[in-house]
Amino acid sequence: MGVKFHCKAVNNSSRQHQTKLFNVPPPSLDDKEAVKTYADKEKPPQSFYELQINCARATKLAMSDGHKLLEVEFPPLPANVLELDDVSAYDVALANLKLAIDFAKNFAPEKQVAIMFPDESEANIAMENLGLDDRPAPGVQISSLRKSDPGDDRLFKPEQVLLNLFGTGSGGVVKPMEDVDMYVCLVASAQELPDIEELSQLEPDKTIVFYNLKLDVLRGDLGAPAFPPKAFQDRFLSTVKPVYYLRTRQYSRSTPNPPFMVNYQGCLFRSYPGEYQTLLDTGTGQYRRLLGNPVRPALGEFKEQLTEELRNQGIIGEEGKTLNFLRTGYKTTTWWEEEREEANDAWKT
C-alpha cells in the first residue's frame, strides 16, 4: 500500500506558497544520520497499526546496532479501556499476546521468533482462550521459559512446595529453544525475571525482547523479601535498552485560585535511536513536544518538566521554596534512577 501525501498551499502577503507535507515516511534505514534526526522528533502513534510498524522499525535498528537485550513498553489497550473496573490483568495479558504475535510477524519468517510465557501452564491457558496453537504464524511459536522434565513423573515434588511458598516459579528448568533467533518475553513478574537472565546466559547471541513487562514497576519490588536483590538491577536489568518506550503519567495540582485543582498528563516517549521526549497532553488528543534528552529523565524530573510548562503558560503560579519542597519532598528519584557504580547506562540511554 502506497503512502499518500497531503499538501496544503497557503498564500501569504508576498504571494508566496508554502507547502506542508503530512504522513511523510521515515528515511531509509541506511541513512543513519537522517534516521536519528527523524527519531528525535517522532510523534507517538495514532493507532495500534502505526505503533506496530514504528515499534518493529525501532527494534530492527537497535538489533542492527548490536543490542541484544531490548525493552518495548506501551499501553496494550486504549486508555479508556484500561481504566474500566472489569479489566483484569489476565485481559491485559491476552492483549499483549495478540500484540506480540503481530510484532513477531515483522521479523518472521526470516527469523524464527519464540514468544515466551514464564511457564507452560500460563502459555497453555492463553493459547486455549484465544483458540491458538503453538504455531500462530509462519516462523512464530509460543512457548515458555521454564519447561518441565519429561522424565519426571513424580506426583509429589518437594522442591515445588518451596517454590510455591516463595512465589518463585512453577518448577522446571530454563531451556533454550532450537533454531530460534529471537525471544519475546511476556507477563513475567519480578520473581521470574531471573529466568530471563538465565536464558540470556544460555543464549548470549540471541535477541531477547522484554515486551510490555513494566520493568519500572518490577524494579520497585527488587530487594523485598522473596524477590531478587537490588543488585539484580545493576547486574542485569540496567543492561536492557529501551527501544520503543511510551509511558503516560497523570498528575493533579492544587491552586489557590479557580479552578483550584488542575489535572494534567504527559507522555515520556522514545523510539530508538531517538531522544527521550517529554510530551504534554494538550487535551485535544494530541501531544506537544516540550524537550528531548539523550538520557532518560527520572520520573520526578519528568513531572517537573510538565509542571514548569504549566507555569510558563500561567496555568499554575510560582510557589515559594518551602511549599515546593513540601510538594516534591527531599528525593525526586527512585533508588534505581540514582547513579550506581555497578549499573550499566543502557537502560536510560
C-alpha positions in Angstrom: 0.0 0.0 0.0 1.5 3.3 -1.0 1.8 6.3 1.3 -0.3 9.3 0.3 1.0 12.8 0.6 -1.5 15.5 1.5 -0.3 19.0 0.6 -1.8 22.3 1.6 -0.8 25.6 0.0 -1.1 28.8 1.9 -1.0 32.3 0.3 0.8 35.0 2.3 1.1 38.7 1.6 4.1 38.2 -0.6 2.1 35.8 -2.8 4.4 33.0 -1.9 3.2 29.5 -1.5 4.2 27.3 1.5 3.6 23.6 1.2 3.2 21.4 4.2 3.6 17.7 4.0 1.7 15.2 6.0 2.4 11.4 6.6 6.0 11.8 5.5 7.6 8.3 5.6 10.7 7.7 7.7 14.0 7.9 5.9 15.9 4.9 4.6 17.4 2.8 7.4 20.8 3.0 5.6 21.0 6.8 6.3 22.0 6.7 10.0 22.0 10.5 10.4 18.6 11.0 8.9 17.2 8.2 10.9 18.5 9.7 14.1 17.1 13.2 13.2 13.7 11.7 12.4 13.5 9.5 15.6 14.4 12.5 17.7 11.1 14.2 16.7 9.0 11.2 16.0 5.4 11.6 17.3 3.5 9.0 19.3 1.4 6.7 17.1 -2.2 7.5 16.4 -3.2 3.8 16.1 -2.0 0.4 17.1 -1.3 -0.3 13.4 1.1 2.6 13.3 2.5 1.6 16.7 3.4 -1.9 15.4 5.2 -0.5 12.3 7.2 2.0 14.3 7.9 -0.4 17.2 9.3 -3.0 14.8 11.4 -0.4 12.9 13.0 0.8 16.2 13.7 -2.8 17.3 15.3 -3.6 14.0 17.5 -0.5 14.2 18.7 -1.5 17.7 19.4 -5.0 16.6 21.4 -3.7 13.6 23.5 -1.8 16.1 24.3 -4.9 18.0 22.0 -4.6 21.0 20.7 -7.9 22.3 18.5 -7.1 25.4 15.7 -4.8 24.3 12.7 -3.2 26.1 9.4 -2.5 24.3 6.9 -0.7 26.5 3.5 0.8 25.7 -0.1 0.6 26.9 -1.5 -2.6 25.4 -5.1 -1.4 25.5 -6.7 2.1 24.8 -6.6 4.3 27.9 -10.4 4.3 28.3 -10.4 0.5 28.3 -7.6 0.2 30.8 -9.5 2.4 33.2 -12.5 0.2 33.3 -13.0 -1.7 36.6 -13.7 -5.0 35.0 -10.4 -5.1 33.0 -8.2 -7.7 34.7 -4.5 -8.5 34.5 -5.5 -11.5 32.5 -7.3 -9.4 29.9 -4.1 -7.3 29.6 -2.0 -10.5 29.2 -4.2 -11.7 26.4 -4.0 -8.3 24.7 -0.2 -8.5 25.0 -0.1 -11.9 23.4 -2.1 -10.7 20.4 0.2 -7.7 20.0 3.3 -9.8 20.5 2.2 -12.2 17.7 1.8 -9.2 15.3 5.1 -7.8 16.5 6.9 -11.1 15.8 5.4 -11.3 12.3 7.6 -8.3 11.4 10.7 -10.5 11.9 9.4 -13.9 10.7 9.9 -16.0 8.7 13.4 -14.5 8.1 14.0 -15.0 11.8 12.5 -17.7 13.9 10.7 -16.0 16.8 9.6 -17.6 20.1 7.0 -15.8 22.3 7.9 -16.9 25.9 5.5 -17.1 28.8 7.0 -17.7 32.3 5.8 -21.3 32.5 3.9 -23.9 30.5 0.6 -23.6 32.3 0.3 -19.8 31.5 1.2 -20.4 27.9 -1.4 -23.2 27.5 -4.2 -21.2 29.2 -3.5 -18.2 27.0 -3.5 -20.3 23.8 -6.6 -22.1 24.8 -8.5 -18.9 25.5 -7.5 -17.3 22.2 -8.1 -20.5 20.2 -4.4 -20.7 19.1 -1.9 -23.5 18.8 1.8 -23.1 19.5 2.5 -22.0 15.9 0.2 -19.0 15.4 2.1 -17.8 12.3 4.9 -18.9 10.0 8.2 -18.5 11.9 6.4 -17.7 15.2 5.9 -20.1 18.1 4.6 -19.8 21.6 6.5 -21.5 24.4 7.6 -20.9 28.0 10.8 -20.0 29.8 10.5 -22.9 32.2 9.8 -26.4 30.9 9.1 -29.5 32.9 11.4 -32.5 32.7 9.5 -35.1 30.6 11.2 -37.9 32.6 10.0 -36.6 36.0 6.6 -38.4 36.6 6.5 -37.9 40.4 3.1 -36.9 41.8 4.6 -35.1 44.8 7.6 -32.8 44.2 9.0 -31.3 47.5 11.0 -28.6 45.7 7.8 -27.4 44.1 6.3 -26.7 47.5 9.2 -24.5 48.3 8.9 -22.6 45.0 5.2 -22.0 45.5 5.8 -20.9 49.1 8.1 -18.1 47.9 6.3 -17.4 44.7 9.4 -18.0 42.6 8.0 -20.0 39.7 6.3 -23.2 38.6 9.3 -25.5 38.7 11.0 -27.0 35.7 14.2 -25.6 34.2 15.0 -22.8 31.8 15.9 -24.3 28.4 16.9 -22.6 25.2 15.0 -23.5 22.1 16.4 -25.0 19.0 16.6 -22.9 15.8 15.2 -19.8 17.5 16.8 -16.4 16.6 14.8 -14.1 18.8 12.8 -14.4 22.0 9.9 -12.1 23.0 9.1 -12.4 26.8 5.7 -11.7 28.1 3.9 -11.3 31.5 6.9 -12.1 33.7 6.8 -11.0 37.3 9.8 -9.6 39.2 10.4 -13.1 40.7 10.5 -14.6 37.2 12.9 -12.0 35.7 16.0 -14.1 36.8 14.7 -16.8 34.4 15.1 -14.3 31.5 18.6 -13.6 32.8 19.4 -17.3 32.7 18.1 -17.5 29.2 20.3 -14.7 28.1 23.3 -16.5 29.6 22.4 -19.7 27.8 21.8 -17.7 24.5 24.1 -14.7 24.7 24.0 -14.1 20.9 20.2 -14.1 20.6 17.9 -11.1 20.8 15.6 -11.0 23.8 12.7 -8.5 23.9 11.1 -7.5 27.2 7.7 -6.9 25.8 5.4 -4.7 28.0 6.8 -6.2 31.2 6.5 -2.8 33.0 10.1 -3.0 34.2 9.8 0.3 36.0 7.2 -1.2 38.2 9.0 -4.5 38.7 12.2 -2.7 39.7 10.3 -1.3 42.7 9.9 -4.9 44.0 13.6 -5.7 44.0 15.1 -6.0 47.4 11.8 -7.0 49.1 11.6 -10.5 50.8 11.3 -13.4 48.4 12.3 -11.1 45.5 15.6 -10.7 43.6 18.0 -8.3 45.4 18.6 -4.7 44.2 21.9 -5.9 42.7 19.8 -7.6 40.1 19.1 -4.1 38.6 22.8 -3.3 38.4 23.8 -6.8 37.1 21.1 -7.4 34.5 18.1 -5.0 34.2 20.4 -2.0 33.7 21.7 -3.6 30.5 18.3 -3.7 28.9 17.9 -0.9 26.3 14.5 0.7 25.8 14.0 0.8 22.0 10.3 1.7 22.0 9.1 3.3 25.1 5.7 5.1 25.6 4.6 5.7 29.2 1.8 8.2 30.1 1.5 9.8 33.5 -1.4 11.7 35.1 -0.9 14.3 37.8 -3.1 16.7 39.8 -2.1 20.0 41.4 -4.0 22.3 43.7 -4.0 26.1 43.1 -5.1 29.0 45.3 -7.4 30.3 42.5 -10.1 28.8 40.4 -10.4 26.1 39.3 -8.4 25.2 42.5 -7.4 21.8 41.0 -5.5 21.3 37.8 -5.4 17.8 36.2 -2.7 17.3 33.6 -0.9 14.5 32.0 2.1 13.8 29.8 4.0 11.1 27.9 7.6 10.0 28.0 8.3 8.7 24.6 11.4 7.2 22.9 11.8 5.5 19.5 15.3 4.2 19.0 17.7 5.7 18.2 15.9 8.9 19.1 15.9 11.0 22.2 13.6 10.6 25.2 10.9 13.2 24.5 8.8 14.9 27.2 5.4 15.4 25.7 2.4 17.4 27.2 -1.1 16.3 26.6 -2.9 19.3 25.0 -6.4 17.9 25.8 -7.2 17.6 22.2 -6.0 14.0 21.6 -2.5 15.4 20.6 0.8 15.8 22.4 3.1 18.8 22.3 6.8 18.2 22.5 8.4 20.2 25.3 12.0 18.9 25.0 14.2 16.0 24.2 17.0 14.4 26.2 19.6 11.8 25.2 19.4 10.4 28.8 16.1 9.2 30.1 14.8 11.7 32.8 13.9 10.4 36.2 10.2 10.3 37.0 10.4 13.3 39.3 12.3 15.3 36.6 9.7 14.4 34.0 6.9 15.6 36.3 8.8 18.9 36.9 9.2 19.4 33.2 5.5 19.2 32.7 4.8 21.4 35.7 7.3 24.0 34.5 5.4 24.3 31.2 2.2 24.9 33.1 3.9 27.7 35.0 5.1 29.2 31.7 1.5 29.1 30.4 0.2 30.8 33.5 -2.0 27.9 34.4 -0.3 27.5 37.8 1.6 30.1 39.7 5.0 30.3 41.2 5.4 29.0 44.7 8.0 29.6 47.4 10.8 27.1 48.1 9.2 25.8 51.3 5.8 24.9 49.6 7.6 23.5 46.6 9.7 21.3 48.9 6.6 20.1 50.7 5.2 19.1 47.3 8.2 17.3 45.9 9.9 16.0 49.1 13.6 15.5 49.7 14.1 13.0 47.0 12.7 13.1 43.4 14.3 9.9 42.2 13.9 6.3 42.9 16.8 4.2 44.0 17.5 2.7 40.6 17.4 6.1 38.9 20.3 7.3 41.1 23.9 7.0 39.9 25.0 3.5 40.9 28.6 2.4 40.3 27.9 -1.2 39.3 25.0 -0.3 37.0 25.1 -0.1 33.2 23.8 3.0 31.4 22.0 1.1 28.7 18.6 1.2 30.5 18.5 5.1 30.3 20.3 5.9 27.0 
